[in-house]
Amino acid sequence: MDCSQGNHMANDVLLPPQVTESLELCCFKRLALHVRDFTACWTILPPQNPTSLIPRLFCSINSVDGNSPDVDTVFRIVSGASLSQNLKQSLKTFDSVLSSLLFLFVLCLLFLVLSAFAFFLWLLQVRNKQTNKGKMPLKMVDATISSFDQVFEKFRSEAPTNQFNLIVFLADKDPSTSLSWCPDCVRAEPVIYKKLEASSSNVALLRAYVGDRPTWRNPQHPWRVDSRFKLKGVPTLVRWENDAVNGRLEDNEAHLEHKIDALISGK
């Protein structure tokens, strides 16, 4: 192929409009000197039809060094540049797809976390229902020496509607400590409440407070001399049945769980 033919052929080929003549000649002349630079030019302004530049490429190289290039070499250069552009486009597409997949993965992960949290809450509810299954709420009322008669009358009137009715006589709380001034009461109260609250029976509990230490030590204390109760110490747990005391635990045994169970069951 001579230069005149190459120039004629180049004049007959229409390049894409975005490639100017001056930039085109610059790129091809550099390619004639350094073939690797053609890829860089191609990356800047890639042609829409790579094969249309092959004739002009022949002419440009021939006009610089007077040697006609090998056809396979030219096709390899052109194809390589085109593949480079296609690879960039493929990478952009891959990047977009990867971003979408990452977004979906985050959504799925968030959904799994929320589902696990909801399942955990459901398990807690089921467990609480199973734990509380069969339990009856403990009916509890309080009375002091001055209010005892009125509270006790109501307690007696409602007694037939309950399976068990209990009265616990306790020492008053010390204002300075918010605890009972009686150590035995402090020990027994939590045990009594625990056993009664765990019972599946309908239980009513009347808490009767005997007063402060001087009041309780008075031999004429109302509940010491009351023929129904005849208190000797606190705490005292009494089972009230058929409008009378039907079992009791004195201060030295009111904290024993098996004794409380036996009192509730009537054994």
Buried (B, 14 or more C-beta within 10 A) or exposed (E): EEBEEBBEBBEEBEBEEEBEEEEBEEBBBBBBEEBEBBBBBBEEBBBEEBEBBBBBBBBBBBBBEEEBBEEEEBBEBBEBBBEBBEEEEEEEEEEEEEEEEEEEEEEEEEEEEEEEEEEEEEEEEEEEEEEEEEEBEBBBBEBEBEEBEEBBEEBEEEBEEBEBBBBBBBBBBEEEEEEBBBEBBBBBBEBBBEBBBEBEBBBBBBBBBBBBEEBBEEEEBBBBEEEEBEBEBBBBBBBBBEEEBEBBBBBEBBBBEEBBEEBBEEE
